[in-house]
Structure formats: structure tokens, C-alpha cells
Amino acid sequence: MHKYIITYTTIALFLVGCSSKSNFYQLQPRLSNVKKSNIKKDKIIAVEDVKVAKYLDKPQVITRINDTQVELHELDRWAGDIDTNIQRVITKNLSSKLRSYSVLAKPIQEPIDEIYTLYVSIDRFDGDSNGSVVLNGHWSLVDTQNQSLIKGKKFNYTTHIKTPDIVEIVNAQSKLLDKLSSDIASSI
């Protein structure tokens, strides 16, 4: 009898653990409300794979507890790789902001020669329980044909949200990527 109680208890605990449902999130571009134009886009910017700090390169959404401690949310996960998601958002944001350029994410499938390559490296990209959401790192734009740096800049953005839950943090992160994209576009 004791053996059956342990077996049923084990099965019940297993089923309770399996009932937890994961939530999946994607960062979203903030597309400008610009009409399509017939401008010939002979200038091409290729957005290179985004480099993220190792602590961010996880399937879980990460929040900051304090300056030295982060929390991985096991049930709150990115729907895909965070670096690829960031690259996609920056590419779409820049495409809507730089109407005279073709902005494409690498690797590019078509046999074209990009004129410029944009490199983005992210050192911090998280939110905390106080409502602060932070994005910092650096970017550089390189003339691919001449292998020369056109412009590079460090960035550090912070925004505050009223409700520091995961949905609001992810929305704020999308807005911070739009701010980054706007700053990059205004520098080109």
C-alpha cells in the first residue's frame, strides 16, 4: 500500500509540473507610417548578425534583480534566437526610416554587393522590478568596398514602465530598438 501512495504521489507531482505553460515573446519593429515610393534604391545596407552578451544568449527572457544578479524566467521564453530577433527588428525599422536605401539582413540570399555593413553589439538588454528597461552597446557602419569605418557610436538607452511585467518589458525593449534604429538612421 505504501508503495502505491509513493507511486501516485510521484505521478501527481509530475503532472503538476507538466501543466505549467510557457509563454513565448518576440520583439516587434515600430514601422514608420511612410507611403511606398518608387525611389531607386541603389545603396544597400547589410545588417550583420547582432552580437549579444553571453548572459542574453538564452531562450529565456532575462530580467535584472540588481547590478550583479539576473533572473532567467523559465516559463517566459523568446520565440527564436534573441540575436536573430533583434537583427530582424533593426532591419525592418531601418528599412522604414531610410527610404532611399535597401536594408537587408545578412546572410543575403541574392547575389548582390552590399555597399555598407552595419554591425551591432549589445552588452545589456533587460528590465527590472522597478520598471527600468535598459539597452546599451555600440554600433558601427562600415564601407564594405573600401573596408573603412564610416561611423560608430556607443548607445545607452533607458526607459521606465509603470507595470514591470514581462509583456511590458518586451514592449519597452521593442521601443528601445526603435530608438536605436532612429539614431542610426539619423547618423547615415
N, C-alpha and C positions, 0 to 999 in steps of 0.2 A: 504493500500500500504506500509506504513511504517513497518507494522508487517511482510510482505513478505521479505522486504530488510533485516531485522534483522535475519529472519529465513535462508535466502540464505547465508548471511554473516557467520552465525554460522556454517552451513553445510560446506561451503568452508574452513573455518579455521580448522574444524575437519578433513576434507580430507587432507589438507596440513600437519597437524600433524601426520596423519596416513601414509603418504608417506615416512617418514623417515625410512630408512632401517638400522637395527642393523648389526654390524659386530661381528663375533664370532672367538675367538682365543683359541689355545691350545699350551701349551709348548711342545717341542719335545725333545726326547733323542738324544744324539750325540753318536751313536753306533760306537764302535771301529771296525776297519776292521780286525777282527780276524776270522780265519777259525774254523769251528766246530771241537771239539776234542772228543775223546772217554774217557776222564778222568772221573773216577768215582767221583761223587760229593757227598761225604757223609757229608760234612759240609754245614749246612743250616743257612742262614741269613734271618731273617724275618724283613721286613721293616714295622715298626709300622705306624699307621696313623700319618701324619705330622701335627704338631700343627702350625697354623699361627696366627699372631697377629690379634686381632678383626677387626682392620681397613682394613685388607686384605681380610677378610672372607665375601666378597661381590661378586655378579655376575658381577659387572662392573670392567673393568680394571682401576687401580688407578695409577695416576702419582702424583709426588710431585711438589708443587708450591714453597714452601720454607720449612725451618726447622719445622714449626708448622702447615702448611696447605697442604692438599692433595685435589686432584680433582678426582671425580668419573665420568667416561666417560659413560654416559647413553647409547650411541649407540655402544660402544666398550665393549663387554662382553666376559667373559670366557665361553667356551663351556663345561660346567660342573663345578663342585666344584674345586676351585683352590687348596685346600689341597690334594684332590684325584689326581689331575693332577700332582702336584709336587711329590707325592709319586710314581706314575707310572713312571715318568721320572727318578727319582733317582734309582728305582728298575731296570729299563732297563739299565741305564748307568752302574750300579754296576755289573749287570749280564754280560755285555760285557767286563768289566775290571777285574773281579775276576773269571777267568775261572775255578778255582778248587772249587768254591762254587756254591751252588744253592741259588739264591737270589729271594725271593718271597715276594709279598706284602700281608700284613695282611688285612682282615682276610683270613687265608689259608683254603681252602675247603677240602684239603686232610687230612687224619688222620696221621699227621707226627709231630714229636717233633723237633722244631727248636733248634739249638744249641746256636745261638746268636740272639739277637734282637737289631735292630738299631732304635734309637729314634732321630727325627729331629724336632727342634723347630725354626721357622722363625720369627724374630722380624721386619725385614724390607725387602721389595722386591718390588722396584718401580724404575721408571725412572723420569727424569725431563726435562725441556725445554732446558737445557744447554747441554744435551747429556750424563749425568751421569746416570748409571744404577747400583743399589746397591742391594746386597743380604747380610744380616747378621743374625746371630742367633747362635745356638750351636747344637751339635750332641753328642750322646753317644752310645757306643756299650756295651751291657750287655751280660754276660754269663748267659743264661737263666736257665741252670741246677743248677748252683751254686749261682745264684742271686748276681753276683758280677760285678762291673764295670770293663771292660777291658780297655777302653779308652774313653775319652771325650774331646771335643775341641770346643772353640768358633771359629766362622768364620766371616770374614768381607771382602767381595769382591766388587770391583768397576770396572766397565769398562766404556769406553766412546764410543759413537756412533756419526757419522757425522750428520745424519738426525734423530732428536728426534721425529719421528712419532711412532704411536702405533705398527705398524708391526716391526719396527727396535727395539723398546724397548722389545717386546715379544721375538724376536730372540736373543737379548742380554741376556735376562733372562734365556733362554734355555742354552746358553753358560755358564752362571754363575752356573747353576745347574750342568753342566758337570764338571766345575772346582771343585765344592764341591764334586761331586762323585769321581773325581780323587784323591782329598786329602783324602777322607775317605778310598778309596781303598788302597792308599799307606800307610795308618796307620794300616791296618789289616794284 
